[in-house]
Amino acid sequence: MLLVFGASVCLLLPVSAGYDEETHLMRVWQMSDFAFLPNEEKTPFPAVYWELSYRRQFIVRAVEAGFWEKYGSLPMDAYDYVYGTVETRSVYSPPLLAPQAIVMRFLGRSERLPALPVYYAIRLIGLLSYALLAWLAVQFIPFGKWILAILAASPVAILQASTISADAISNGIAFFFIGGALAIANQKEIRWKEWGWLAILFFILFFGKVNIVPLAVLPFLIIPPSRFNMRFGYLLLLATTAALFVLEVIGWNALAYSQLHTAPEGTNPAGQALFILNNIPEFLSLLAQTIRGRGFSYLLDWIAIYGFAYWPVPAWTFYLFAAALIAALFINNDSIPTRTRLGLLFVFIACYVGTYVLMYITFNPVGFKSIEGVQGRYFTTVMPLLFVGLAGLPILKRIRIPGALPVILSVVSLLFYTTGMYLSYHVVCGSQFYQSGLCYQPNYKNWAPDERYSSPVSTQLTPKQEIVLECNGASEVRVWMNASQADSAGTTEFILQDVDQGREIVNAVVNNSDLPAGSWYAIPFDTDWESLGKFYLLTISSKDTGPQIAYSLRAEYPAGKLFENDQPMPHDMIFQTGCVAGWDALRHSNAP
């Protein structure tokens, strides 16, 4: 499942469409030149990867047809290099990106293969590294194998493993550590052999990202000191773990973060930690509020999401994966020692809460009134603790579930996930095949509609926006506006023209009291089944004090311009056209 669906995700996901792929690729490029400390040297970066980056587009669209034919043979220096200003935010331990750096060194620098084949080869080696670690974890773990396998092959776990990211190997290390620690804890006694394996597990664990470091507590909770069959073995393991932690975690991060000059604005980790200690009740209230208000959305994102949530995931992906995971709980017949179960659940709670605390300390200004920066994918390494801890409960053993059911449900879930990825990223309006409503375009990458508004529309200000339709079946134009300060007794006129045919599609006068305050206002019209490529002009005018129209922060819509009183502006109106697409469009095309 990891190899088949992971390879599909590797190839379907556009260049840099995964989380933070650009900055991890910069680090891979640096390491391929034997610069293992991030930003140690000002290594020129191949500009081709920025030119082809999906993340660099202001408007998120389907990948252009013939992408591989057009760009697949471009050499690494096709667009020259970016000099002097390249800095990576990927400051993780070198082993997390070592396989990728080896591929870049051999295929990119030595063999000089084209840029795109090298890029996808780097993704694939990360996937293979994760698959090996996850497979070993399932082999080692003495119980809950089906649960761990389903979790290791979750849509988000595969997404992270199939992109250029430190998460591929870090997540694999987390699964490997949990499986290995439980396998050793299941031994009747701990001798020097088992002691050595525990030390190796800690050594590997501390290579991982900081969010998996708390897993180090698990062996000490589930293995009692009396089981160590050597004098001072338990204390020696504690000392060894502490030494590895200081060397690998504290030492490396102190060294690596000294090279990072782009910390989140306004953050002060030491000051934030002090604020928490001095305001524990207030922080606990904030923590509870965040978990209560956003916990469910984080849960959905932990199951499945596409990079940066540009496109929606088919709903059946969530239902089927959840069913697969629940079914896996019922087919586990192994008994788990109470101490082990309690240890797993305790570490789960500590890691789950610790994720929020870590993000608050590192990504939020001191005393900030909300916890920002948390993402569902961060809980990929936490959930095995919960679900393995729930495995083998007596109440679950009373119900028999066919062993193949979790696999079938999981496979179908991933089929929905990868099919949705293909439709979203490679078919114009493709996501409308699995969600209702119109297809709205453009899809803005930098979605901040309330950051900039025009002056109120009036006799002194008439904005006009050029629009080029990107799909057939257009039936609506909508504009983001704020009419809270408009003259409630006045009116605003909306005129939509088909410039090519010289005709008005819409001419509507609307009461200002019917306009929204910070939301979309939709302007419907008769469906145009031949709208693709047509040139429209939207004019908004008022003889009173009308609404304020949302503008982009910069010129982001290359197909058309914004005018104020016929003067071109360095912004664009925040608008979308709605087209009938997906199954609805197919039904129309097949109608007699």
C-alpha positions as CSV (number, residue, x, y, z in Angstrom):
1,M,0.0,0.0,0.0
2,L,2.8,2.4,0.8
3,L,4.7,1.7,-2.4
4,V,1.7,1.7,-4.7
5,F,-0.2,4.6,-3.3
6,G,2.9,6.5,-2.2
7,A,4.4,6.3,-5.7
8,S,1.1,7.6,-7.1
9,V,1.2,10.6,-4.8
10,C,4.8,11.2,-5.6
11,L,3.9,11.5,-9.3
12,L,0.5,13.2,-9.0
13,L,1.5,16.0,-6.7
14,P,2.9,18.9,-8.6
15,V,6.4,20.3,-7.9
16,S,6.5,21.9,-4.4
17,A,2.8,21.3,-3.8
18,G,3.6,19.4,-0.6
19,Y,4.2,21.2,2.7
20,D,7.4,23.2,2.8
21,E,9.0,21.2,-0.1
22,E,10.8,24.3,-1.3
23,T,12.8,24.9,1.9
24,H,13.5,21.2,2.3
25,L,14.8,21.0,-1.3
26,M,17.1,23.9,-0.6
27,R,18.5,21.9,2.4
28,V,18.9,18.8,0.2
29,W,20.8,20.8,-2.3
30,Q,23.1,22.2,0.4
31,M,23.7,18.8,1.8
32,S,24.4,17.3,-1.6
33,D,27.4,19.7,-1.6
34,F,28.6,18.4,1.8
35,A,27.3,21.4,3.6
36,F,25.5,19.6,6.5
37,L,25.0,22.7,8.7
38,P,22.0,24.6,7.3
39,N,22.9,27.9,5.5
40,E,26.6,27.2,6.2
41,E,27.5,28.3,2.7
42,K,25.8,30.5,0.2
43,T,25.3,27.7,-2.3
44,P,23.6,28.9,-5.5
45,F,20.2,27.2,-5.9
46,P,18.8,25.9,-9.3
47,A,16.2,28.5,-10.3
48,V,14.4,25.8,-12.3
49,Y,12.8,24.5,-9.2
50,W,11.3,27.9,-8.4
51,E,10.1,28.5,-11.9
52,L,8.3,25.2,-12.0
53,S,7.0,25.4,-8.4
54,Y,3.3,25.0,-7.9
55,R,3.7,27.0,-4.7
56,R,5.0,30.1,-6.5
57,Q,1.8,30.6,-8.4
58,F,-0.5,33.3,-7.1
59,I,-3.5,31.6,-8.6
60,V,-3.9,27.9,-7.9
61,R,-4.9,26.0,-11.1
62,A,-4.8,22.6,-12.6
63,V,-1.3,21.6,-13.9
64,E,-1.1,22.7,-17.5
65,A,-1.5,20.0,-20.2
66,G,1.7,18.6,-21.5
67,F,3.7,19.7,-18.5
68,W,6.2,16.8,-18.7
69,E,6.6,17.2,-22.5
70,K,7.3,20.9,-22.1
71,Y,9.6,20.8,-19.0
72,G,10.7,17.2,-18.5
73,S,14.0,17.6,-20.3
74,L,15.1,20.9,-18.7
75,P,18.6,20.7,-17.3
76,M,19.4,21.8,-13.7
77,D,20.7,25.1,-14.9
78,A,17.9,25.9,-17.4
79,Y,16.9,29.1,-15.6
80,D,20.4,29.7,-14.2
81,Y,20.8,29.8,-10.4
82,V,19.6,31.9,-7.5
83,Y,22.6,33.5,-5.9
84,G,23.3,34.9,-2.4
85,T,19.8,35.1,-1.0
86,V,18.8,31.4,-0.7
87,E,18.2,30.4,2.9
88,T,16.5,27.3,4.1
89,R,14.3,27.0,7.2
90,S,14.9,23.3,7.3
91,V,17.3,23.0,10.2
92,Y,16.6,19.4,11.1
93,S,19.3,16.7,11.8
94,P,21.1,15.7,8.6
95,P,20.0,12.0,8.7
96,L,16.4,13.1,8.0
97,L,17.4,14.2,4.5
98,A,20.5,12.2,3.9
99,P,19.0,9.7,1.4
100,Q,17.5,12.6,-0.6
101,A,20.8,14.4,-0.5
102,I,22.6,11.3,-1.8
103,V,20.2,11.1,-4.8
104,M,20.7,14.8,-5.5
105,R,24.4,14.4,-5.3
106,F,24.5,11.4,-7.7
107,L,21.7,12.1,-10.1
108,G,21.8,15.9,-10.0
109,R,25.3,17.0,-9.5
110,S,27.3,14.0,-10.9
111,E,25.1,12.6,-13.6
112,R,23.5,15.9,-14.5
113,L,20.1,14.4,-15.2
114,P,17.2,16.8,-16.1
115,A,15.7,18.7,-13.1
116,L,12.3,17.0,-13.0
117,P,13.5,13.3,-13.0
118,V,15.9,14.2,-10.2
119,Y,13.1,15.9,-8.2
120,Y,10.8,12.9,-8.4
121,A,13.6,10.5,-7.7
122,I,14.3,12.5,-4.5
123,R,10.6,12.1,-3.5
124,L,10.7,8.4,-4.2
125,I,13.8,7.7,-2.0
126,G,12.1,9.5,0.8
127,L,9.0,7.3,0.4
128,L,11.2,4.1,0.3
129,S,13.0,5.2,3.5
130,Y,9.6,5.7,5.2
131,A,8.3,2.4,3.9
132,L,11.3,0.5,5.3
133,L,11.0,2.1,8.8
134,A,7.2,1.6,8.9
135,W,7.5,-2.0,7.7
136,L,10.1,-2.7,10.4
137,A,7.8,-1.1,13.0
138,V,5.0,-3.4,12.1
139,Q,7.4,-6.4,12.2
140,F,8.7,-5.6,15.6
141,I,5.5,-4.5,17.5
142,P,4.2,-7.5,19.4
143,F,0.5,-6.5,19.3
144,G,-1.7,-4.0,17.4
145,K,0.0,-4.8,14.1
146,W,-3.1,-4.1,12.0
147,I,-3.6,-0.8,13.8
148,L,-0.1,0.3,13.3
149,A,-0.2,-0.8,9.6
150,I,-3.4,1.2,8.9
151,L,-2.0,4.3,10.7
152,A,1.3,4.0,8.8
153,A,-0.6,4.0,5.5
154,S,-3.0,6.8,6.3
155,P,-3.5,9.4,3.5
156,V,-1.6,12.1,5.4
157,A,1.2,9.7,6.4
158,I,1.6,8.8,2.7
159,L,1.4,12.5,1.6
160,Q,4.2,13.4,4.0
161,A,6.3,10.3,3.0
162,S,5.8,11.1,-0.7
163,T,7.0,14.7,-0.6
164,I,10.5,16.2,-0.1
165,S,10.3,16.6,3.6
166,A,12.0,15.8,6.8
167,D,8.7,14.3,7.9
168,A,9.2,11.2,5.7
169,I,12.0,9.8,7.8
170,S,11.1,11.5,11.1
171,N,7.6,9.9,11.0
172,G,9.1,6.6,10.1
173,I,11.5,6.8,13.0
174,A,8.5,7.5,15.3
175,F,6.7,4.4,14.2
176,F,10.0,2.4,14.3
177,F,10.7,3.6,17.9
178,I,7.2,2.7,19.1
179,G,7.3,-0.8,17.6
180,G,10.8,-1.4,18.8
181,A,10.1,-0.1,22.4
182,L,7.0,-2.3,22.7
183,A,8.9,-5.3,21.4
184,I,11.6,-4.9,24.0
185,A,9.1,-4.2,26.8
186,N,7.4,-7.4,25.9
187,Q,10.6,-9.4,26.9
188,K,10.5,-11.1,30.3
189,E,13.8,-9.5,31.3
190,I,16.2,-6.9,30.0
191,R,19.7,-8.1,29.5
192,W,22.7,-6.4,27.8
193,K,21.4,-7.3,24.4
194,E,18.0,-5.6,24.9
195,W,19.7,-2.8,26.7
196,G,21.9,-2.2,23.7
197,W,18.8,-2.2,21.4
198,L,17.1,0.4,23.6
199,A,20.2,2.6,23.4
200,I,20.1,2.3,19.6
201,L,16.4,3.2,19.6
202,F,17.1,6.3,21.6
203,F,20.0,7.2,19.3
204,I,17.8,6.9,16.2
205,L,14.8,8.7,17.9
206,F,16.8,11.8,18.7
207,F,17.7,12.3,15.0
208,G,13.9,13.0,14.5
209,K,12.1,16.3,14.6
210,V,11.5,17.8,18.1
211,N,7.8,16.7,18.1
212,I,8.8,13.0,18.4
213,V,11.4,13.5,21.1
214,P,8.8,13.0,24.0
215,L,8.4,9.4,22.8
216,A,11.6,8.8,24.7
217,V,9.5,8.7,27.9
218,L,7.7,5.6,26.8
219,P,10.3,2.8,27.6
220,F,10.8,4.1,31.1
221,L,7.1,4.0,31.8
222,I,6.4,0.6,30.4
223,I,9.5,-1.3,31.5
224,P,9.9,-1.5,35.3
225,P,13.4,-1.2,36.8
226,S,13.1,-4.7,38.3
227,R,13.1,-6.3,34.8
228,F,16.7,-5.1,34.2
229,N,18.9,-8.2,34.7
230,M,22.0,-6.2,35.3
231,R,23.2,-3.9,38.2
232,F,22.5,-0.3,37.6
233,G,21.1,-1.1,34.1
234,Y,18.1,1.1,34.5
235,L,20.1,4.1,35.8
236,L,22.7,3.6,33.1
237,L,20.0,3.7,30.4
238,L,18.7,6.9,31.9
239,A,22.1,8.4,31.9
240,T,22.8,7.2,28.3
241,T,19.4,8.6,27.1
242,A,20.1,11.9,28.8
243,A,23.6,12.2,27.2
244,L,22.2,11.4,23.7
245,F,19.4,13.9,24.3
246,V,21.9,16.7,25.2
247,L,24.2,15.8,22.3
248,E,21.7,15.2,19.5
249,V,18.7,17.4,20.4
250,I,20.0,20.3,22.4
251,G,23.5,20.3,20.8
252,W,22.3,20.0,17.2
253,N,19.4,22.5,17.6
254,A,21.6,25.1,19.3
255,L,24.1,24.7,16.4
256,A,21.5,24.6,13.6
257,Y,19.2,27.4,14.8
258,S,22.1,29.8,15.1
259,Q,22.1,29.6,11.3
260,L,18.5,30.5,11.0
261,H,17.8,34.1,10.4
262,T,14.1,34.0,9.5
263,A,12.4,33.1,12.8
264,P,8.6,33.8,12.8
265,E,8.1,37.5,13.4
266,G,7.5,38.6,17.0
267,T,8.4,35.2,18.5
268,N,10.5,34.7,21.6
269,P,10.6,31.1,22.8
270,A,12.2,31.8,26.1
271,G,9.9,34.7,26.8
272,Q,6.9,32.6,25.8
273,A,7.9,29.7,28.1
274,L,8.3,32.2,30.9
275,F,4.8,33.6,30.1
276,I,3.3,30.2,30.4
277,L,4.9,29.5,33.7
278,N,3.7,32.8,35.1
279,N,0.2,32.5,33.7
280,I,-0.6,28.8,34.0
281,P,-4.4,29.1,34.6
282,E,-4.8,31.5,31.6
283,F,-2.7,29.3,29.3
284,L,-4.7,26.1,30.4
285,S,-7.9,28.0,29.5
286,L,-6.4,29.0,26.1
287,L,-5.3,25.4,25.5
288,A,-8.7,24.0,26.3
289,Q,-10.4,26.5,24.2
290,T,-8.2,25.7,21.2
291,I,-8.7,21.9,21.5
292,R,-12.4,22.3,21.9
293,G,-12.8,24.8,19.1
294,R,-10.3,23.3,16.5
295,G,-9.7,19.7,17.6
296,F,-12.2,18.2,15.2
297,S,-10.8,20.1,12.2
298,Y,-7.3,19.0,13.2
299,L,-8.6,15.4,13.4
300,L,-9.9,15.6,9.8
301,D,-6.6,17.1,8.6
302,W,-4.7,14.3,10.4
303,I,-6.7,11.8,8.3
304,A,-6.4,13.4,4.9
305,I,-5.5,16.7,3.3
306,Y,-3.9,17.9,0.1
307,G,-0.8,20.2,0.3
308,F,-1.7,23.5,1.9
309,A,-5.4,22.6,1.6
310,Y,-5.6,24.1,-1.9
311,W,-8.2,21.5,-2.9
312,P,-10.9,19.6,-1.0
313,V,-10.4,15.9,-0.2
314,P,-13.3,13.5,-1.2
315,A,-15.5,13.0,1.9
316,W,-15.5,9.2,1.6
317,T,-11.7,9.2,2.2
318,F,-12.4,10.2,5.8
319,Y,-15.3,7.8,6.4
320,L,-13.5,4.8,5.0
321,F,-10.3,5.4,6.8
322,A,-12.0,5.9,10.1
323,A,-14.0,2.7,9.5
324,A,-10.7,0.8,8.6
325,L,-9.1,2.0,11.8
326,I,-12.1,1.0,14.0
327,A,-12.3,-2.4,12.2
328,A,-8.6,-2.9,13.0
329,L,-9.3,-2.5,16.7
330,F,-11.7,-5.4,16.6
331,I,-9.4,-7.9,14.9
332,N,-6.7,-7.5,17.5
333,N,-6.9,-10.4,20.0
334,D,-3.7,-9.9,21.8
335,S,-3.7,-9.0,25.5
336,I,-1.7,-5.9,26.5
337,P,-0.2,-5.5,30.0
338,T,-2.0,-2.9,32.0
339,R,1.2,-1.0,32.7
340,T,2.0,-0.9,28.9
341,R,-1.6,0.3,28.1
342,L,-1.5,3.0,30.7
343,G,2.0,4.1,29.6
344,L,0.9,4.4,25.9
345,L,-2.2,6.5,26.8
346,F,-0.2,8.7,29.2
347,V,2.5,9.4,26.6
348,F,-0.3,10.0,24.0
349,I,-1.8,12.7,26.2
350,A,1.6,14.2,26.9
351,C,2.5,14.3,23.2
352,Y,-0.9,15.5,22.1
353,V,-0.9,18.4,24.5
354,G,2.8,19.0,24.0
355,T,2.2,19.6,20.3
356,Y,0.1,22.6,21.1
357,V,2.5,23.8,23.7
358,L,5.5,23.5,21.4
359,M,3.7,25.4,18.6
360,Y,2.6,28.1,21.0
361,I,6.2,28.6,22.3
362,T,7.9,28.5,18.9
363,F,5.4,30.1,16.5
364,N,3.4,32.6,18.5
365,P,4.3,36.0,20.0
366,V,4.6,36.2,23.7
367,G,1.2,36.2,25.4
368,F,-0.7,35.7,22.1
369,K,-4.4,35.1,22.7
370,S,-4.7,32.0,20.5
371,I,-2.5,29.0,19.6
372,E,-1.7,29.3,15.9
373,G,0.4,27.1,13.7
374,V,-0.9,23.7,14.7
375,Q,-1.7,21.4,11.8
376,G,-3.4,18.0,11.8
377,R,-0.4,16.3,10.1
378,Y,1.6,16.9,13.3
379,F,-0.4,14.2,15.1
380,T,0.6,11.5,12.7
381,T,3.2,10.3,15.2
382,V,0.9,10.7,18.2
383,M,-2.1,8.6,17.2
384,P,-0.4,5.2,17.3
385,L,0.0,5.6,21.0
386,L,-3.7,6.1,21.4
387,F,-5.0,3.4,19.1
388,V,-2.4,0.8,20.1
389,G,-3.2,1.6,23.7
390,L,-6.9,0.8,23.0
391,A,-6.1,-2.5,21.3
392,G,-7.0,-5.7,22.9
393,L,-9.7,-4.3,25.3
394,P,-11.9,-7.1,26.5
395,I,-15.1,-5.4,25.2
396,L,-13.6,-5.3,21.7
397,K,-12.8,-9.1,21.7
398,R,-16.5,-9.9,21.9
399,I,-17.1,-8.8,18.3
400,R,-15.5,-10.7,15.4
401,I,-14.4,-8.7,12.4
402,P,-13.1,-10.4,9.2
403,G,-9.4,-9.8,8.9
404,A,-9.6,-8.5,5.4
405,L,-12.1,-5.8,6.2
406,P,-9.6,-3.1,7.5
407,V,-7.4,-3.7,4.4
408,I,-10.3,-3.3,2.0
409,L,-11.6,-0.2,3.7
410,S,-8.1,1.3,3.8
411,V,-7.4,0.6,0.1
412,V,-10.7,2.1,-1.0
413,S,-10.1,5.1,1.2
414,L,-6.7,5.6,-0.5
415,L,-8.3,5.1,-4.0
416,F,-10.7,8.0,-3.2
417,Y,-7.8,10.1,-1.9
418,T,-5.5,9.6,-4.9
419,T,-8.3,9.8,-7.4
420,G,-9.3,13.1,-5.8
421,M,-5.7,14.3,-6.1
422,Y,-5.6,13.5,-9.8
423,L,-8.9,15.3,-10.4
424,S,-8.0,18.4,-8.3
425,Y,-4.4,18.9,-9.6
426,H,-4.7,17.8,-13.2
427,V,-8.3,18.4,-14.3
428,V,-9.9,21.9,-14.6
429,C,-12.7,22.0,-12.0
430,G,-12.0,18.3,-11.4
431,S,-12.9,18.5,-7.7
432,Q,-16.5,19.2,-8.7
433,F,-16.8,15.5,-9.5
434,Y,-16.9,14.8,-5.8
435,Q,-18.4,17.9,-4.3
436,S,-21.6,19.8,-5.0
437,G,-22.0,23.4,-6.2
438,L,-20.3,25.5,-8.8
439,C,-16.6,25.5,-9.6
440,Y,-15.2,28.8,-8.4
441,Q,-12.2,30.3,-10.0
442,P,-9.6,31.8,-9.5
443,N,-8.5,29.8,-6.5
444,Y,-6.3,32.2,-4.5
445,K,-3.1,31.0,-2.9
446,N,-2.7,34.0,-0.7
447,W,-6.2,34.1,0.7
448,A,-6.5,37.4,2.7
449,P,-9.7,39.1,1.5
450,D,-10.0,41.4,4.5
451,E,-6.5,42.7,4.4
452,R,-7.1,45.4,1.8
453,Y,-10.3,47.2,0.8
454,S,-11.0,49.9,-1.7
455,S,-12.4,53.3,-0.7
456,P,-16.3,53.1,-0.7
457,V,-17.7,52.9,-4.2
458,S,-19.2,56.3,-5.0
459,T,-19.4,59.0,-7.7
460,Q,-15.7,59.5,-7.1
461,L,-14.8,55.8,-7.4
462,T,-15.9,53.2,-9.9
463,P,-13.8,50.0,-10.0
464,K,-13.7,47.8,-13.0
465,Q,-12.2,44.3,-13.2
466,E,-11.2,42.4,-16.4
467,I,-12.1,38.7,-16.3
468,V,-11.1,35.9,-18.6
469,L,-13.3,32.8,-18.1
470,E,-11.4,29.5,-17.5
471,C,-14.3,27.1,-17.9
472,N,-17.5,26.5,-19.8
473,G,-20.8,26.7,-18.0
474,A,-20.3,30.1,-16.3
475,S,-23.4,31.1,-14.4
476,E,-22.2,33.5,-11.6
477,V,-19.6,36.1,-10.7
478,R,-19.1,36.9,-7.0
479,V,-17.2,39.7,-5.3
480,W,-15.8,39.9,-1.8
481,M,-17.0,43.2,-0.2
482,N,-17.8,45.0,3.0
483,A,-20.9,47.1,3.0
484,S,-20.9,47.8,6.8
485,Q,-20.2,51.5,6.2
486,A,-22.3,51.9,3.1
487,D,-25.4,54.2,3.0
488,S,-28.1,51.7,3.9
489,A,-30.7,53.8,1.9
490,G,-28.6,53.9,-1.2
491,T,-28.0,51.4,-4.0
492,T,-25.1,49.9,-6.0
493,E,-25.1,49.0,-9.6
494,F,-23.4,45.8,-11.0
495,I,-22.7,45.6,-14.7
496,L,-21.2,42.5,-16.3
497,Q,-20.3,42.8,-20.0
498,D,-19.2,40.3,-22.6
499,V,-16.6,42.5,-24.2
500,D,-16.1,40.2,-27.2
501,Q,-19.7,40.2,-28.2
502,G,-20.4,43.8,-27.0
503,R,-23.4,42.9,-24.8
504,E,-24.4,43.2,-21.2
505,I,-24.9,40.0,-19.3
506,V,-26.0,41.6,-16.1
507,N,-27.2,45.0,-15.2
508,A,-28.5,44.9,-11.6
509,V,-29.2,47.6,-9.1
510,V,-29.0,46.3,-5.5
511,N,-29.9,48.0,-2.2
512,N,-26.9,48.5,-0.1
513,S,-28.7,47.0,2.9
514,D,-28.7,43.7,1.0
515,L,-25.0,43.6,0.5
516,P,-22.7,41.7,2.9
517,A,-20.3,42.9,5.5
518,G,-17.0,41.0,4.8
519,S,-18.3,38.2,2.6
520,W,-19.1,37.2,-1.0
521,Y,-21.9,38.8,-3.0
522,A,-23.0,36.6,-5.9
523,I,-24.2,38.0,-9.2
524,P,-26.0,35.2,-11.1
525,F,-26.8,35.1,-14.8
526,D,-28.0,32.6,-17.4
527,T,-25.5,29.7,-17.8
528,D,-23.2,30.2,-20.7
529,W,-22.1,26.7,-21.9
530,E,-19.5,28.3,-24.3
531,S,-17.9,30.6,-21.8
532,L,-14.3,29.3,-21.9
533,G,-11.9,32.0,-22.9
534,K,-14.5,34.8,-23.1
535,F,-13.5,38.3,-21.9
536,Y,-15.8,39.9,-19.3
537,L,-15.7,43.3,-17.7
538,L,-17.3,43.8,-14.3
539,T,-18.1,47.4,-13.3
540,I,-19.4,48.4,-9.8
541,S,-20.8,51.9,-9.4
542,S,-22.9,53.9,-7.0
543,K,-24.4,57.4,-6.7
544,D,-24.3,57.1,-2.9
545,T,-21.8,55.8,-0.5
546,G,-21.5,52.2,-1.5
547,P,-19.6,49.1,-0.4
548,Q,-15.9,48.7,-0.1
549,I,-14.5,46.1,-2.5
550,A,-11.7,43.6,-1.5
551,Y,-8.5,44.0,-3.3
552,S,-5.5,41.6,-3.5
553,L,-2.3,42.8,-1.8
554,R,-0.5,42.8,-5.2
555,A,-1.3,42.1,-8.8
556,E,-2.1,38.4,-8.7
557,Y,-4.5,37.9,-11.6
558,P,-2.4,38.0,-14.8
559,A,-5.3,37.4,-17.2
560,G,-6.9,40.8,-16.5
561,K,-6.4,44.2,-14.9
562,L,-8.2,46.3,-12.3
563,F,-9.1,49.9,-13.1
564,E,-10.3,52.7,-10.8
565,N,-12.0,55.4,-12.8
566,D,-10.4,53.9,-15.9
567,Q,-6.9,54.1,-14.3
568,P,-5.0,50.8,-14.0
569,M,-4.2,49.7,-10.5
570,P,-1.4,47.5,-9.0
571,H,-4.0,45.2,-7.4
572,D,-6.9,43.0,-8.5
573,M,-10.4,42.8,-7.3
574,I,-11.1,39.7,-5.1
575,F,-13.6,37.9,-7.3
576,Q,-14.5,34.4,-8.5
577,T,-16.5,33.1,-11.5
578,G,-18.8,30.1,-10.9
579,C,-19.1,27.5,-13.5
580,V,-21.3,24.4,-13.7
581,A,-18.8,21.5,-13.8
582,G,-18.3,17.9,-12.9
583,W,-21.2,15.5,-13.2
584,D,-23.6,18.4,-13.7
585,A,-21.7,19.5,-16.8
586,L,-21.5,15.9,-18.1
587,R,-25.2,15.5,-17.8
588,H,-25.7,18.7,-19.7
589,S,-23.4,17.6,-22.5
590,N,-25.1,14.2,-22.8
591,A,-28.6,15.8,-22.8
592,P,-30.5,15.5,-26.1
